[in-house]
Amino acid sequence: MRDRLALHAARPPTESPPDIIDRPLPPTVMAAPAHSLDASDLIDGDLVPAAVLVPIVLGPAPCVLLTKRNERLKAHAGQVSFPGGRIDPGDASPEAAALREASEEIALECREVELAGRLPDYVTGTGYRITPVLGLIPPGLPLRPSPQEVEAVLELPLSVLLDPDAPQRKRAMFRGRLREFWVWPHPDHYIWGATAAILVHLARILRPSG
């Protein structure tokens, strides 16, 4: 897996026409790579720097850790996301911010995380520029969600992540034009927005080429 993270190349998901959603969707659904044309008119105004930790659990049943945010939060309530948040002035780097937030949200200790690089930044429809930081962690850690922020810690099996047919492309109107976004399957939750887009990029790195 460490080799795959270094390669940054793999076959994309199977391309099929995206489903069109004809109802208004919240801005949390939309995300685009920061340097793409889709990001250029996603929001008006300045972007808020943020970082997330993308924790990959190694071991016999590898998976990606996700969190379900508390339903009572003012922003992104109930969403499935990675541990993370705004980059504070005291954070030395996006890595420092991501590790701090993971410690606060799910009691993931920094010493347990082997940093493995970054994915490209993403811009969200809610005005954030997110830096995804990859981290490898051992299985069986005693994670404790902070009840003020996190309702539950979830796992997305690597077998699902590596399935090129798992993510679904959708399309919806946002800020005057049709835009595409991704949705990942989960038995209990809806995974979309920046989290889904980052998972698609990670899958392209880890999936065998050819």
N, C-alpha and C positions, 0 to 999 in steps of 0.2 A: 504493500500500500504506500509506503514511503516513496518508492520509485514512481508510482503512478502520480503522486502529488507533484513530483519534480518534472514530469513529462509535459503536463498541460496540453495533452492532445488525445482525442478519442473520437469515435464516430458519434454523430449527433443522434438524438431521438428520431424515430421514424416520423417523417413529415407527412402530415395529413391535414386537410383543410380544417381550420379552427372553427369551433362552434361560436355562433354569434349570440351574445346575451342582449336581449332587447329591453332590459330594465336598468334604471340608474344604479350605479355601483359606487361605493364609498371610495375616496382617494387612497385608502390603505391598500386597495387591490393593485394599484398601478406601481410599477417599478421598471427602471431601464438602466442599462450600463451607462455610467456617468459620461462617457465620451461618445455616446451614440446620438443620432438625430432625434430618436424618441425622447431622450432626456432633455433636449434643448427647450421644449415648450411644455414640459410636464408640470412645472409650477412657475409662478412669478416670485421674484424676490430672492433674497439670500438663502442659501442652504445651511442647515445646521449639521456640523460634523458629528458623526456617530460611528461606533464600532460594535461589531458583534463577534462573539466567539462561535466558531463552527466546530463543535466537539465531536470527533470521530472516536468511538469506543472500539478498541482493538480486542482481540481474543477470539474464542470459538464462535461467538455469534456477534460479529461486528455490526455496528449501527451508528446512526447519527443521532445525537441528543437534541431534542427540541423542548421548548417550554410552552405551556398554555398560560397566557397572562390572566391576571385576576379580572373578573368581570366588573369590579368596582373602580378600576383605574379610569382616569379622565381621558387618557390617550391609548389607542390600540387595545381597548378592553376586550378580553376574551380571545384575542388573536393567538395563533400558533406562531412562535418566533424562535430565534436563537437568543441565548443570553446576551444582553448587550444594552447599549443606550448611548446617550450623549457623551462626547469626549469632553471632560472637564478641564479647566485651565491647569489643574495640578497633575493631569495625566501626561506622562513623558512621550507617549506614542499611542497610536491606535491599539497596539498590542497591550499596553498597560491599561487602557480603558476597558478593553474586552475582558481581560483577566479580572480586573476590579469588579466589573458588573457581574461576571459569572460567580465570583466569590460572594457578592451581596445577594444575588438572586437564588442560587442553588447550593451555596456552600461548597463550591468546587475550589479546592485549594490550588494556588498558583503552582506549587512545586509538583503537582500531579500532571501538569499539562506540558507536553512537548510541542512547542510551537513549530509549525511546518510551513510557514509562509502566508501570503495573502492571496485572495481572489480580487479581481477588479472591483472598483467602487461601483455602487449602485445609487441612483437617485430615486427617491420615492415620491408618490403623489402627495404625501403629507409634509414634504419640505426637508427631508433629511438626505445627506450624502453619507452612505454607509460604507465603511471599510470592513469586509469580512476577513477575519483572522482564523486560519486553520489551526486546530490543536488536536493532538493525539493523546488519548487518555486510556488508562487501564480499566478493565471491567471491574464491577463490584464495589465501586466507590460509594461511601455512605452519603449520598446527596440529600440535602434538606431544603426544599423550596421555601423561600421567604413568603409567608402567607399574605403579606401586604402587596406583593408584586406578582407572585407566581402561584397558580392554582395547582399545577401538576407538571412533572417532568415526563416527557414522552420519548419514545424511541422509534426511529424510522429504520427498519432493517436494511442492511446494505444490499440484500437481494432485491428489494424494491427500488432502491436508488439506482442500481445497475440495470434495471429492466428498461430498455429504450422505449417501450410502449406504455410505461406507467404514467409519466406526466402528460397532462392534457392541455392542449393549447385552446385558449378562449379568446374572444374578441368582444369589445364593448365600446360604446361611445364615452369619451372622456375629454373634456375641454375642446369640444367641437369636432373631434374626429375619432374614427375607429382606431383602437389600440389593442395590441395583443398582450395577454398575460398568461401565466401558467398556474395550473392547479395540480396538486399531488394527491393521490388516493390515501386515505387513512380510514380505518373502520369507525372512528368516533369524531374526527375533526376535519375541518376544511383548511387545507394548507394552500395559501395563495400569497399574493403580494411579493415583497422583496425576499421573503423566506423561500418561496417557491422558485423564484428566479435564481437565487443563489444555489439552491439545490440542483437545478438544471445545469448550471455551470460546473458545479462539483462533479456531477455525474459524467459530464463530458471528459473531465480529467481522468476519472477513475475507470471508466468503462474501457475494456480492451479495444484496441484499434483493429481495423480490418473489416 
